[in-house]
Amino acid sequence: MNDNETKLTVKIRNERKEDYRIVEELTRKAFWNVNEPGCNEHYLAHILRGHEDFIPGLDFVVETPDGTIVGNVMYTLAKLKDEDGREMPVLTFGPISVHPAYQRMGIGRMMLEHSFAKAAEMGYEVIVIYGNPDNYVARGFKSCKKYNVCRQDGVYPSAMLVKELKEGALDGRKRFYQESPAYSFDGEAAEEFDRQFEPMKKEYLPCQEEFYIHSHSVIVDG
């Protein structure tokens, strides 16, 4: 824990309808030029809320004492299917956003730990995400390969990470991850939605190459 974390006092609560635009603006600022020039995560946040797989009870914002929203995380349902066709409901989260001015203060950690506890209370046992391992192994995520969880094509992506909320929920049998169709969207619709916001310059940054490497790497047996 750094000095900024110890001085920061925040409240974590469920997102309300009046927060929607604020959260979308926050998400846009958090992701702009990070994974690619510009971003579409704010459009994703916009459309997720209306999907049947979206879980409102696991949609959280982080609020400072003056009422400023500085973080958000959203969850949806996903599935794991074994080789016999048996399905297991699991969670995934994203987008997860922290305002650039409040990053590296522990907000993401607090938000995730809060959501993990709530998800476990609601009876969920497993979370599967795509993300940079550097950001999530400290939160209890492990390589999908260690749980024998793979993509539909049998590949084990380096960026696919798994966390058991209930120890032993996964028994080692091979399972195939099926993401919610909520994460599929029209690129032109995302561009049109973005035009509703204040113009920001799209740029290429080195962090985008890091994202490309992580998102295209796979784990193979040595």
PyMOL CGO cylinders between C-alpha atoms (Angstrom):
from pymol import cmd
from pymol.cgo import CYLINDER

trace = [
    CYLINDER, 0.00, 0.00, 0.00, 1.40, 3.41, -0.96, 0.3, 1, 1, 1, 1, 1, 1,
    CYLINDER, 1.40, 3.41, -0.96, 0.93, 6.77, 0.75, 0.3, 1, 1, 1, 1, 1, 1,
    CYLINDER, 0.93, 6.77, 0.75, -1.88, 7.78, -1.63, 0.3, 1, 1, 1, 1, 1, 1,
    CYLINDER, -1.88, 7.78, -1.63, -3.89, 4.70, -0.67, 0.3, 1, 1, 1, 1, 1, 1,
    CYLINDER, -3.89, 4.70, -0.67, -3.68, 5.42, 3.04, 0.3, 1, 1, 1, 1, 1, 1,
    CYLINDER, -3.68, 5.42, 3.04, -5.00, 8.97, 2.58, 0.3, 1, 1, 1, 1, 1, 1,
    CYLINDER, -5.00, 8.97, 2.58, -7.88, 8.15, 0.23, 0.3, 1, 1, 1, 1, 1, 1,
    CYLINDER, -7.88, 8.15, 0.23, -11.39, 7.87, 1.64, 0.3, 1, 1, 1, 1, 1, 1,
    CYLINDER, -11.39, 7.87, 1.64, -14.07, 6.65, -0.74, 0.3, 1, 1, 1, 1, 1, 1,
    CYLINDER, -14.07, 6.65, -0.74, -17.50, 5.02, -0.77, 0.3, 1, 1, 1, 1, 1, 1,
    CYLINDER, -17.50, 5.02, -0.77, -18.39, 2.06, -2.97, 0.3, 1, 1, 1, 1, 1, 1,
    CYLINDER, -18.39, 2.06, -2.97, -22.04, 1.77, -3.98, 0.3, 1, 1, 1, 1, 1, 1,
    CYLINDER, -22.04, 1.77, -3.98, -24.20, 0.46, -6.80, 0.3, 1, 1, 1, 1, 1, 1,
    CYLINDER, -24.20, 0.46, -6.80, -24.47, 2.58, -9.91, 0.3, 1, 1, 1, 1, 1, 1,
    CYLINDER, -24.47, 2.58, -9.91, -27.70, 4.56, -10.26, 0.3, 1, 1, 1, 1, 1, 1,
    CYLINDER, -27.70, 4.56, -10.26, -29.43, 5.73, -13.43, 0.3, 1, 1, 1, 1, 1, 1,
    CYLINDER, -29.43, 5.73, -13.43, -28.31, 9.31, -12.86, 0.3, 1, 1, 1, 1, 1, 1,
    CYLINDER, -28.31, 9.31, -12.86, -24.69, 8.06, -12.88, 0.3, 1, 1, 1, 1, 1, 1,
    CYLINDER, -24.69, 8.06, -12.88, -24.85, 6.57, -16.38, 0.3, 1, 1, 1, 1, 1, 1,
    CYLINDER, -24.85, 6.57, -16.38, -23.45, 9.47, -18.38, 0.3, 1, 1, 1, 1, 1, 1,
    CYLINDER, -23.45, 9.47, -18.38, -20.84, 10.25, -15.72, 0.3, 1, 1, 1, 1, 1, 1,
    CYLINDER, -20.84, 10.25, -15.72, -19.65, 6.64, -15.77, 0.3, 1, 1, 1, 1, 1, 1,
    CYLINDER, -19.65, 6.64, -15.77, -19.49, 6.62, -19.57, 0.3, 1, 1, 1, 1, 1, 1,
    CYLINDER, -19.49, 6.62, -19.57, -17.38, 9.79, -19.56, 0.3, 1, 1, 1, 1, 1, 1,
    CYLINDER, -17.38, 9.79, -19.56, -15.16, 8.31, -16.84, 0.3, 1, 1, 1, 1, 1, 1,
    CYLINDER, -15.16, 8.31, -16.84, -14.74, 5.09, -18.80, 0.3, 1, 1, 1, 1, 1, 1,
    CYLINDER, -14.74, 5.09, -18.80, -13.84, 7.00, -21.96, 0.3, 1, 1, 1, 1, 1, 1,
    CYLINDER, -13.84, 7.00, -21.96, -11.13, 8.98, -20.16, 0.3, 1, 1, 1, 1, 1, 1,
    CYLINDER, -11.13, 8.98, -20.16, -9.77, 5.85, -18.47, 0.3, 1, 1, 1, 1, 1, 1,
    CYLINDER, -9.77, 5.85, -18.47, -9.42, 3.88, -21.73, 0.3, 1, 1, 1, 1, 1, 1,
    CYLINDER, -9.42, 3.88, -21.73, -8.65, 6.58, -24.27, 0.3, 1, 1, 1, 1, 1, 1,
    CYLINDER, -8.65, 6.58, -24.27, -5.59, 5.56, -26.33, 0.3, 1, 1, 1, 1, 1, 1,
    CYLINDER, -5.59, 5.56, -26.33, -4.73, 2.78, -23.86, 0.3, 1, 1, 1, 1, 1, 1,
    CYLINDER, -4.73, 2.78, -23.86, -5.51, -0.35, -25.89, 0.3, 1, 1, 1, 1, 1, 1,
    CYLINDER, -5.51, -0.35, -25.89, -5.89, 1.32, -29.28, 0.3, 1, 1, 1, 1, 1, 1,
    CYLINDER, -5.89, 1.32, -29.28, -6.14, 4.85, -30.67, 0.3, 1, 1, 1, 1, 1, 1,
    CYLINDER, -6.14, 4.85, -30.67, -9.32, 6.17, -29.08, 0.3, 1, 1, 1, 1, 1, 1,
    CYLINDER, -9.32, 6.17, -29.08, -11.51, 3.57, -27.34, 0.3, 1, 1, 1, 1, 1, 1,
    CYLINDER, -11.51, 3.57, -27.34, -14.96, 1.97, -27.37, 0.3, 1, 1, 1, 1, 1, 1,
    CYLINDER, -14.96, 1.97, -27.37, -15.28, 0.84, -23.75, 0.3, 1, 1, 1, 1, 1, 1,
    CYLINDER, -15.28, 0.84, -23.75, -17.63, 3.72, -22.93, 0.3, 1, 1, 1, 1, 1, 1,
    CYLINDER, -17.63, 3.72, -22.93, -20.00, 2.48, -25.64, 0.3, 1, 1, 1, 1, 1, 1,
    CYLINDER, -20.00, 2.48, -25.64, -19.70, -1.02, -24.18, 0.3, 1, 1, 1, 1, 1, 1,
    CYLINDER, -19.70, -1.02, -24.18, -20.68, 0.33, -20.76, 0.3, 1, 1, 1, 1, 1, 1,
    CYLINDER, -20.68, 0.33, -20.76, -23.65, 2.05, -22.41, 0.3, 1, 1, 1, 1, 1, 1,
    CYLINDER, -23.65, 2.05, -22.41, -25.03, -1.09, -24.08, 0.3, 1, 1, 1, 1, 1, 1,
    CYLINDER, -25.03, -1.09, -24.08, -24.21, -3.62, -21.35, 0.3, 1, 1, 1, 1, 1, 1,
    CYLINDER, -24.21, -3.62, -21.35, -26.83, -2.24, -18.97, 0.3, 1, 1, 1, 1, 1, 1,
    CYLINDER, -26.83, -2.24, -18.97, -29.62, -3.26, -21.31, 0.3, 1, 1, 1, 1, 1, 1,
    CYLINDER, -29.62, -3.26, -21.31, -28.45, -6.83, -21.88, 0.3, 1, 1, 1, 1, 1, 1,
    CYLINDER, -28.45, -6.83, -21.88, -30.01, -9.83, -20.15, 0.3, 1, 1, 1, 1, 1, 1,
    CYLINDER, -30.01, -9.83, -20.15, -26.60, -11.08, -18.98, 0.3, 1, 1, 1, 1, 1, 1,
    CYLINDER, -26.60, -11.08, -18.98, -25.80, -7.82, -17.19, 0.3, 1, 1, 1, 1, 1, 1,
    CYLINDER, -25.80, -7.82, -17.19, -25.87, -8.06, -13.38, 0.3, 1, 1, 1, 1, 1, 1,
    CYLINDER, -25.87, -8.06, -13.38, -27.05, -4.75, -11.82, 0.3, 1, 1, 1, 1, 1, 1,
    CYLINDER, -27.05, -4.75, -11.82, -26.21, -5.96, -8.32, 0.3, 1, 1, 1, 1, 1, 1,
    CYLINDER, -26.21, -5.96, -8.32, -22.55, -6.16, -9.32, 0.3, 1, 1, 1, 1, 1, 1,
    CYLINDER, -22.55, -6.16, -9.32, -22.40, -2.77, -11.03, 0.3, 1, 1, 1, 1, 1, 1,
    CYLINDER, -22.40, -2.77, -11.03, -20.41, -0.56, -8.65, 0.3, 1, 1, 1, 1, 1, 1,
    CYLINDER, -20.41, -0.56, -8.65, -19.08, 2.98, -8.59, 0.3, 1, 1, 1, 1, 1, 1,
    CYLINDER, -19.08, 2.98, -8.59, -16.46, 4.49, -6.33, 0.3, 1, 1, 1, 1, 1, 1,
    CYLINDER, -16.46, 4.49, -6.33, -17.35, 7.91, -4.95, 0.3, 1, 1, 1, 1, 1, 1,
    CYLINDER, -17.35, 7.91, -4.95, -15.15, 10.45, -3.15, 0.3, 1, 1, 1, 1, 1, 1,
    CYLINDER, -15.15, 10.45, -3.15, -16.48, 12.41, -0.12, 0.3, 1, 1, 1, 1, 1, 1,
    CYLINDER, -16.48, 12.41, -0.12, -17.46, 15.33, -2.38, 0.3, 1, 1, 1, 1, 1, 1,
    CYLINDER, -17.46, 15.33, -2.38, -19.61, 13.03, -4.54, 0.3, 1, 1, 1, 1, 1, 1,
    CYLINDER, -19.61, 13.03, -4.54, -17.21, 12.67, -7.47, 0.3, 1, 1, 1, 1, 1, 1,
    CYLINDER, -17.21, 12.67, -7.47, -17.40, 9.27, -9.18, 0.3, 1, 1, 1, 1, 1, 1,
    CYLINDER, -17.40, 9.27, -9.18, -13.84, 8.08, -9.84, 0.3, 1, 1, 1, 1, 1, 1,
    CYLINDER, -13.84, 8.08, -9.84, -14.25, 4.36, -10.57, 0.3, 1, 1, 1, 1, 1, 1,
    CYLINDER, -14.25, 4.36, -10.57, -16.66, 1.79, -11.96, 0.3, 1, 1, 1, 1, 1, 1,
    CYLINDER, -16.66, 1.79, -11.96, -16.83, -1.96, -12.56, 0.3, 1, 1, 1, 1, 1, 1,
    CYLINDER, -16.83, -1.96, -12.56, -19.54, -3.93, -14.39, 0.3, 1, 1, 1, 1, 1, 1,
    CYLINDER, -19.54, -3.93, -14.39, -20.22, -7.67, -14.37, 0.3, 1, 1, 1, 1, 1, 1,
    CYLINDER, -20.22, -7.67, -14.37, -22.02, -9.99, -16.75, 0.3, 1, 1, 1, 1, 1, 1,
    CYLINDER, -22.02, -9.99, -16.75, -22.82, -13.69, -16.81, 0.3, 1, 1, 1, 1, 1, 1,
    CYLINDER, -22.82, -13.69, -16.81, -20.75, -16.09, -18.90, 0.3, 1, 1, 1, 1, 1, 1,
    CYLINDER, -20.75, -16.09, -18.90, -20.52, -19.87, -19.24, 0.3, 1, 1, 1, 1, 1, 1,
    CYLINDER, -20.52, -19.87, -19.24, -18.08, -22.74, -18.97, 0.3, 1, 1, 1, 1, 1, 1,
    CYLINDER, -18.08, -22.74, -18.97, -19.02, -25.89, -20.85, 0.3, 1, 1, 1, 1, 1, 1,
    CYLINDER, -19.02, -25.89, -20.85, -17.25, -29.23, -20.31, 0.3, 1, 1, 1, 1, 1, 1,
    CYLINDER, -17.25, -29.23, -20.31, -16.59, -31.88, -22.94, 0.3, 1, 1, 1, 1, 1, 1,
    CYLINDER, -16.59, -31.88, -22.94, -19.88, -33.59, -22.10, 0.3, 1, 1, 1, 1, 1, 1,
    CYLINDER, -19.88, -33.59, -22.10, -21.82, -30.39, -22.77, 0.3, 1, 1, 1, 1, 1, 1,
    CYLINDER, -21.82, -30.39, -22.77, -22.58, -29.60, -19.14, 0.3, 1, 1, 1, 1, 1, 1,
    CYLINDER, -22.58, -29.60, -19.14, -22.71, -25.88, -18.49, 0.3, 1, 1, 1, 1, 1, 1,
    CYLINDER, -22.71, -25.88, -18.49, -21.49, -23.94, -15.48, 0.3, 1, 1, 1, 1, 1, 1,
    CYLINDER, -21.49, -23.94, -15.48, -22.50, -20.28, -15.00, 0.3, 1, 1, 1, 1, 1, 1,
    CYLINDER, -22.50, -20.28, -15.00, -19.59, -17.97, -14.22, 0.3, 1, 1, 1, 1, 1, 1,
    CYLINDER, -19.59, -17.97, -14.22, -18.94, -14.25, -14.04, 0.3, 1, 1, 1, 1, 1, 1,
    CYLINDER, -18.94, -14.25, -14.04, -16.83, -11.89, -16.06, 0.3, 1, 1, 1, 1, 1, 1,
    CYLINDER, -16.83, -11.89, -16.06, -16.23, -8.20, -15.47, 0.3, 1, 1, 1, 1, 1, 1,
    CYLINDER, -16.23, -8.20, -15.47, -15.42, -5.28, -17.67, 0.3, 1, 1, 1, 1, 1, 1,
    CYLINDER, -15.42, -5.28, -17.67, -15.12, -2.56, -18.37, 0.3, 1, 1, 1, 1, 1, 1,
    CYLINDER, -15.12, -2.56, -18.37, -13.39, -1.66, -15.12, 0.3, 1, 1, 1, 1, 1, 1,
    CYLINDER, -13.39, -1.66, -15.12, -12.43, 2.00, -15.03, 0.3, 1, 1, 1, 1, 1, 1,
    CYLINDER, -12.43, 2.00, -15.03, -10.57, 4.39, -12.76, 0.3, 1, 1, 1, 1, 1, 1,
    CYLINDER, -10.57, 4.39, -12.76, -10.30, 8.07, -13.61, 0.3, 1, 1, 1, 1, 1, 1,
    CYLINDER, -10.30, 8.07, -13.61, -6.73, 8.86, -14.75, 0.3, 1, 1, 1, 1, 1, 1,
    CYLINDER, -6.73, 8.86, -14.75, -6.29, 11.41, -11.95, 0.3, 1, 1, 1, 1, 1, 1,
    CYLINDER, -6.29, 11.41, -11.95, -7.08, 8.73, -9.36, 0.3, 1, 1, 1, 1, 1, 1,
    CYLINDER, -7.08, 8.73, -9.36, -5.13, 5.79, -10.74, 0.3, 1, 1, 1, 1, 1, 1,
    CYLINDER, -5.13, 5.79, -10.74, -2.45, 4.04, -8.64, 0.3, 1, 1, 1, 1, 1, 1,
    CYLINDER, -2.45, 4.04, -8.64, -4.26, 4.96, -5.44, 0.3, 1, 1, 1, 1, 1, 1,
    CYLINDER, -4.26, 4.96, -5.44, -5.73, 1.56, -4.71, 0.3, 1, 1, 1, 1, 1, 1,
    CYLINDER, -5.73, 1.56, -4.71, -9.20, 2.33, -6.07, 0.3, 1, 1, 1, 1, 1, 1,
    CYLINDER, -9.20, 2.33, -6.07, -9.22, -0.58, -8.51, 0.3, 1, 1, 1, 1, 1, 1,
    CYLINDER, -9.22, -0.58, -8.51, -8.13, -2.96, -5.76, 0.3, 1, 1, 1, 1, 1, 1,
    CYLINDER, -8.13, -2.96, -5.76, -10.83, -1.77, -3.35, 0.3, 1, 1, 1, 1, 1, 1,
    CYLINDER, -10.83, -1.77, -3.35, -13.49, -1.90, -6.03, 0.3, 1, 1, 1, 1, 1, 1,
    CYLINDER, -13.49, -1.90, -6.03, -12.58, -5.44, -7.06, 0.3, 1, 1, 1, 1, 1, 1,
    CYLINDER, -12.58, -5.44, -7.06, -12.31, -6.82, -3.54, 0.3, 1, 1, 1, 1, 1, 1,
    CYLINDER, -12.31, -6.82, -3.54, -15.72, -5.32, -2.73, 0.3, 1, 1, 1, 1, 1, 1,
    CYLINDER, -15.72, -5.32, -2.73, -17.24, -6.86, -5.85, 0.3, 1, 1, 1, 1, 1, 1,
    CYLINDER, -17.24, -6.86, -5.85, -15.66, -10.26, -5.16, 0.3, 1, 1, 1, 1, 1, 1,
    CYLINDER, -15.66, -10.26, -5.16, -17.21, -10.36, -1.71, 0.3, 1, 1, 1, 1, 1, 1,
    CYLINDER, -17.21, -10.36, -1.71, -20.63, -9.37, -3.05, 0.3, 1, 1, 1, 1, 1, 1,
    CYLINDER, -20.63, -9.37, -3.05, -20.43, -11.90, -5.87, 0.3, 1, 1, 1, 1, 1, 1,
    CYLINDER, -20.43, -11.90, -5.87, -19.62, -14.68, -3.41, 0.3, 1, 1, 1, 1, 1, 1,
    CYLINDER, -19.62, -14.68, -3.41, -22.55, -13.60, -1.22, 0.3, 1, 1, 1, 1, 1, 1,
    CYLINDER, -22.55, -13.60, -1.22, -24.79, -13.90, -4.29, 0.3, 1, 1, 1, 1, 1, 1,
    CYLINDER, -24.79, -13.90, -4.29, -23.65, -17.49, -4.80, 0.3, 1, 1, 1, 1, 1, 1,
    CYLINDER, -23.65, -17.49, -4.80, -21.25, -17.09, -7.71, 0.3, 1, 1, 1, 1, 1, 1,
    CYLINDER, -21.25, -17.09, -7.71, -18.21, -19.36, -7.61, 0.3, 1, 1, 1, 1, 1, 1,
    CYLINDER, -18.21, -19.36, -7.61, -15.91, -18.47, -10.52, 0.3, 1, 1, 1, 1, 1, 1,
    CYLINDER, -15.91, -18.47, -10.52, -14.77, -15.37, -12.43, 0.3, 1, 1, 1, 1, 1, 1,
    CYLINDER, -14.77, -15.37, -12.43, -13.13, -15.55, -15.87, 0.3, 1, 1, 1, 1, 1, 1,
    CYLINDER, -13.13, -15.55, -15.87, -11.66, -12.45, -17.49, 0.3, 1, 1, 1, 1, 1, 1,
    CYLINDER, -11.66, -12.45, -17.49, -9.34, -11.33, -20.24, 0.3, 1, 1, 1, 1, 1, 1,
    CYLINDER, -9.34, -11.33, -20.24, -6.75, -8.97, -18.80, 0.3, 1, 1, 1, 1, 1, 1,
    CYLINDER, -6.75, -8.97, -18.80, -3.10, -8.14, -18.25, 0.3, 1, 1, 1, 1, 1, 1,
    CYLINDER, -3.10, -8.14, -18.25, -1.80, -10.70, -15.70, 0.3, 1, 1, 1, 1, 1, 1,
    CYLINDER, -1.80, -10.70, -15.70, 0.36, -7.96, -14.15, 0.3, 1, 1, 1, 1, 1, 1,
    CYLINDER, 0.36, -7.96, -14.15, -2.85, -6.25, -13.02, 0.3, 1, 1, 1, 1, 1, 1,
    CYLINDER, -2.85, -6.25, -13.02, -4.74, -9.25, -11.68, 0.3, 1, 1, 1, 1, 1, 1,
    CYLINDER, -4.74, -9.25, -11.68, -2.55, -12.00, -10.24, 0.3, 1, 1, 1, 1, 1, 1,
    CYLINDER, -2.55, -12.00, -10.24, -2.30, -10.02, -7.00, 0.3, 1, 1, 1, 1, 1, 1,
    CYLINDER, -2.30, -10.02, -7.00, -6.11, -10.18, -6.82, 0.3, 1, 1, 1, 1, 1, 1,
    CYLINDER, -6.11, -10.18, -6.82, -6.08, -13.99, -6.82, 0.3, 1, 1, 1, 1, 1, 1,
    CYLINDER, -6.08, -13.99, -6.82, -6.38, -14.67, -10.55, 0.3, 1, 1, 1, 1, 1, 1,
    CYLINDER, -6.38, -14.67, -10.55, -4.39, -17.48, -12.13, 0.3, 1, 1, 1, 1, 1, 1,
    CYLINDER, -4.39, -17.48, -12.13, -3.69, -18.62, -15.67, 0.3, 1, 1, 1, 1, 1, 1,
    CYLINDER, -3.69, -18.62, -15.67, -6.65, -20.34, -17.28, 0.3, 1, 1, 1, 1, 1, 1,
    CYLINDER, -6.65, -20.34, -17.28, -4.31, -23.24, -18.09, 0.3, 1, 1, 1, 1, 1, 1,
    CYLINDER, -4.31, -23.24, -18.09, -3.97, -24.07, -14.39, 0.3, 1, 1, 1, 1, 1, 1,
    CYLINDER, -3.97, -24.07, -14.39, -7.74, -24.62, -14.21, 0.3, 1, 1, 1, 1, 1, 1,
    CYLINDER, -7.74, -24.62, -14.21, -7.95, -26.30, -17.65, 0.3, 1, 1, 1, 1, 1, 1,
    CYLINDER, -7.95, -26.30, -17.65, -10.22, -23.53, -18.91, 0.3, 1, 1, 1, 1, 1, 1,
    CYLINDER, -10.22, -23.53, -18.91, -9.76, -22.69, -22.59, 0.3, 1, 1, 1, 1, 1, 1,
    CYLINDER, -9.76, -22.69, -22.59, -11.32, -20.88, -25.52, 0.3, 1, 1, 1, 1, 1, 1,
    CYLINDER, -11.32, -20.88, -25.52, -13.92, -22.52, -27.72, 0.3, 1, 1, 1, 1, 1, 1,
    CYLINDER, -13.92, -22.52, -27.72, -11.10, -23.63, -30.07, 0.3, 1, 1, 1, 1, 1, 1,
    CYLINDER, -11.10, -23.63, -30.07, -9.17, -25.33, -27.26, 0.3, 1, 1, 1, 1, 1, 1,
    CYLINDER, -9.17, -25.33, -27.26, -6.50, -22.61, -27.02, 0.3, 1, 1, 1, 1, 1, 1,
    CYLINDER, -6.50, -22.61, -27.02, -5.29, -21.24, -23.65, 0.3, 1, 1, 1, 1, 1, 1,
    CYLINDER, -5.29, -21.24, -23.65, -4.77, -17.46, -24.06, 0.3, 1, 1, 1, 1, 1, 1,
    CYLINDER, -4.77, -17.46, -24.06, -2.16, -15.84, -21.84, 0.3, 1, 1, 1, 1, 1, 1,
    CYLINDER, -2.16, -15.84, -21.84, -4.64, -13.08, -21.05, 0.3, 1, 1, 1, 1, 1, 1,
    CYLINDER, -4.64, -13.08, -21.05, -7.44, -15.43, -19.98, 0.3, 1, 1, 1, 1, 1, 1,
    CYLINDER, -7.44, -15.43, -19.98, -7.41, -15.45, -16.19, 0.3, 1, 1, 1, 1, 1, 1,
    CYLINDER, -7.41, -15.45, -16.19, -9.51, -17.38, -13.69, 0.3, 1, 1, 1, 1, 1, 1,
    CYLINDER, -9.51, -17.38, -13.69, -10.38, -16.78, -10.04, 0.3, 1, 1, 1, 1, 1, 1,
    CYLINDER, -10.38, -16.78, -10.04, -12.26, -19.19, -7.79, 0.3, 1, 1, 1, 1, 1, 1,
    CYLINDER, -12.26, -19.19, -7.79, -14.57, -17.41, -5.37, 0.3, 1, 1, 1, 1, 1, 1,
    CYLINDER, -14.57, -17.41, -5.37, -15.27, -20.83, -3.88, 0.3, 1, 1, 1, 1, 1, 1,
    CYLINDER, -15.27, -20.83, -3.88, -12.22, -23.03, -3.45, 0.3, 1, 1, 1, 1, 1, 1,
    CYLINDER, -12.22, -23.03, -3.45, -12.49, -26.23, -5.43, 0.3, 1, 1, 1, 1, 1, 1,
    CYLINDER, -12.49, -26.23, -5.43, -15.29, -24.97, -7.68, 0.3, 1, 1, 1, 1, 1, 1,
    CYLINDER, -15.29, -24.97, -7.68, -13.25, -26.11, -10.67, 0.3, 1, 1, 1, 1, 1, 1,
    CYLINDER, -13.25, -26.11, -10.67, -12.22, -29.76, -10.54, 0.3, 1, 1, 1, 1, 1, 1,
    CYLINDER, -12.22, -29.76, -10.54, -9.67, -29.87, -13.36, 0.3, 1, 1, 1, 1, 1, 1,
    CYLINDER, -9.67, -29.87, -13.36, -11.92, -31.19, -16.11, 0.3, 1, 1, 1, 1, 1, 1,
    CYLINDER, -11.92, -31.19, -16.11, -11.50, -29.36, -19.41, 0.3, 1, 1, 1, 1, 1, 1,
    CYLINDER, -11.50, -29.36, -19.41, -13.96, -26.53, -19.80, 0.3, 1, 1, 1, 1, 1, 1,
    CYLINDER, -13.96, -26.53, -19.80, -14.56, -24.14, -22.69, 0.3, 1, 1, 1, 1, 1, 1,
    CYLINDER, -14.56, -24.14, -22.69, -15.24, -20.48, -21.98, 0.3, 1, 1, 1, 1, 1, 1,
    CYLINDER, -15.24, -20.48, -21.98, -18.22, -18.83, -23.65, 0.3, 1, 1, 1, 1, 1, 1,
    CYLINDER, -18.22, -18.83, -23.65, -18.35, -15.07, -23.25, 0.3, 1, 1, 1, 1, 1, 1,
    CYLINDER, -18.35, -15.07, -23.25, -21.69, -13.29, -23.21, 0.3, 1, 1, 1, 1, 1, 1,
    CYLINDER, -21.69, -13.29, -23.21, -22.86, -11.94, -26.58, 0.3, 1, 1, 1, 1, 1, 1,
    CYLINDER, -22.86, -11.94, -26.58, -23.28, -8.66, -24.69, 0.3, 1, 1, 1, 1, 1, 1,
    CYLINDER, -23.28, -8.66, -24.69, -19.66, -7.90, -25.56, 0.3, 1, 1, 1, 1, 1, 1,
    CYLINDER, -19.66, -7.90, -25.56, -20.28, -8.02, -29.31, 0.3, 1, 1, 1, 1, 1, 1,
    CYLINDER, -20.28, -8.02, -29.31, -21.14, -4.66, -30.83, 0.3, 1, 1, 1, 1, 1, 1,
    CYLINDER, -21.14, -4.66, -30.83, -21.16, -2.69, -34.05, 0.3, 1, 1, 1, 1, 1, 1,
    CYLINDER, -21.16, -2.69, -34.05, -18.04, -0.59, -34.57, 0.3, 1, 1, 1, 1, 1, 1,
    CYLINDER, -18.04, -0.59, -34.57, -19.90, 2.08, -36.53, 0.3, 1, 1, 1, 1, 1, 1,
    CYLINDER, -19.90, 2.08, -36.53, -22.46, 2.40, -33.75, 0.3, 1, 1, 1, 1, 1, 1,
    CYLINDER, -22.46, 2.40, -33.75, -19.60, 2.84, -31.27, 0.3, 1, 1, 1, 1, 1, 1,
    CYLINDER, -19.60, 2.84, -31.27, -18.09, 5.61, -33.43, 0.3, 1, 1, 1, 1, 1, 1,
    CYLINDER, -18.09, 5.61, -33.43, -21.46, 7.34, -33.68, 0.3, 1, 1, 1, 1, 1, 1,
    CYLINDER, -21.46, 7.34, -33.68, -21.90, 7.14, -29.91, 0.3, 1, 1, 1, 1, 1, 1,
    CYLINDER, -21.90, 7.14, -29.91, -18.43, 8.59, -29.34, 0.3, 1, 1, 1, 1, 1, 1,
    CYLINDER, -18.43, 8.59, -29.34, -19.34, 11.70, -31.31, 0.3, 1, 1, 1, 1, 1, 1,
    CYLINDER, -19.34, 11.70, -31.31, -21.70, 12.67, -28.46, 0.3, 1, 1, 1, 1, 1, 1,
    CYLINDER, -21.70, 12.67, -28.46, -18.66, 13.38, -26.28, 0.3, 1, 1, 1, 1, 1, 1,
    CYLINDER, -18.66, 13.38, -26.28, -16.02, 16.09, -26.16, 0.3, 1, 1, 1, 1, 1, 1,
    CYLINDER, -16.02, 16.09, -26.16, -13.47, 15.54, -28.96, 0.3, 1, 1, 1, 1, 1, 1,
    CYLINDER, -13.47, 15.54, -28.96, -10.23, 13.87, -27.89, 0.3, 1, 1, 1, 1, 1, 1,
    CYLINDER, -10.23, 13.87, -27.89, -7.20, 13.18, -30.06, 0.3, 1, 1, 1, 1, 1, 1,
    CYLINDER, -7.20, 13.18, -30.06, -6.58, 9.59, -31.10, 0.3, 1, 1, 1, 1, 1, 1,
    CYLINDER, -6.58, 9.59, -31.10, -2.92, 8.65, -30.80, 0.3, 1, 1, 1, 1, 1, 1,
    CYLINDER, -2.92, 8.65, -30.80, -0.67, 5.61, -30.98, 0.3, 1, 1, 1, 1, 1, 1,
    CYLINDER, -0.67, 5.61, -30.98, 1.06, 4.92, -27.64, 0.3, 1, 1, 1, 1, 1, 1,
    CYLINDER, 1.06, 4.92, -27.64, 3.52, 2.16, -26.65, 0.3, 1, 1, 1, 1, 1, 1,
    CYLINDER, 3.52, 2.16, -26.65, 0.99, 0.70, -24.19, 0.3, 1, 1, 1, 1, 1, 1,
    CYLINDER, 0.99, 0.70, -24.19, -1.10, -0.35, -27.18, 0.3, 1, 1, 1, 1, 1, 1,
    CYLINDER, -1.10, -0.35, -27.18, 1.69, -2.68, -28.30, 0.3, 1, 1, 1, 1, 1, 1,
    CYLINDER, 1.69, -2.68, -28.30, 1.75, -4.24, -24.83, 0.3, 1, 1, 1, 1, 1, 1,
    CYLINDER, 1.75, -4.24, -24.83, -2.00, -4.84, -25.12, 0.3, 1, 1, 1, 1, 1, 1,
    CYLINDER, -2.00, -4.84, -25.12, -1.53, -6.40, -28.56, 0.3, 1, 1, 1, 1, 1, 1,
    CYLINDER, -1.53, -6.40, -28.56, 1.14, -8.78, -27.28, 0.3, 1, 1, 1, 1, 1, 1,
    CYLINDER, 1.14, -8.78, -27.28, -0.91, -9.90, -24.27, 0.3, 1, 1, 1, 1, 1, 1,
    CYLINDER, -0.91, -9.90, -24.27, -4.12, -10.27, -26.28, 0.3, 1, 1, 1, 1, 1, 1,
    CYLINDER, -4.12, -10.27, -26.28, -2.47, -12.38, -29.00, 0.3, 1, 1, 1, 1, 1, 1,
    CYLINDER, -2.47, -12.38, -29.00, -0.28, -14.63, -26.82, 0.3, 1, 1, 1, 1, 1, 1,
    CYLINDER, -0.28, -14.63, -26.82, -1.20, -18.21, -25.92, 0.3, 1, 1, 1, 1, 1, 1,
    CYLINDER, -1.20, -18.21, -25.92, 0.10, -20.84, -23.52, 0.3, 1, 1, 1, 1, 1, 1,
    CYLINDER, 0.10, -20.84, -23.52, 1.39, -24.09, -25.00, 0.3, 1, 1, 1, 1, 1, 1,
    CYLINDER, 1.39, -24.09, -25.00, 2.64, -27.25, -23.34, 0.3, 1, 1, 1, 1, 1, 1,
    CYLINDER, 2.64, -27.25, -23.34, 6.41, -27.22, -23.04, 0.3, 1, 1, 1, 1, 1, 1,
]
cmd.load_cgo(trace, "trace")
